[in-house]
Amino acid sequence: MDPELHRVLRLKAAEVERSISDLVNDAVRQSLFEDAGDLAEFELRTAEASLEFEEVLKDLKARGKI
């Protein structure tokens, strides 16, 4: 583990009176939860039509957004 990250984790663990392991487990759990949400959203959107990047740019320019 990066020494600076470990130092910050030790300080945070002491501040909140929890172990470094608990903090890391919570962070990993949160990251996996977010990934699961992203994957679920991706699955819901698989039926949507794809848009060409150039067409999106043209549309944004035409509407004065860029």
Secondary structure, 3 states (H helix, E strand, C coil): CCHHHHHHHHHHHHHHCCCHHHHHHHHHHHHHHHHHHHHHHHHHCCCCCCCCHHHHHHHHHHCCCC
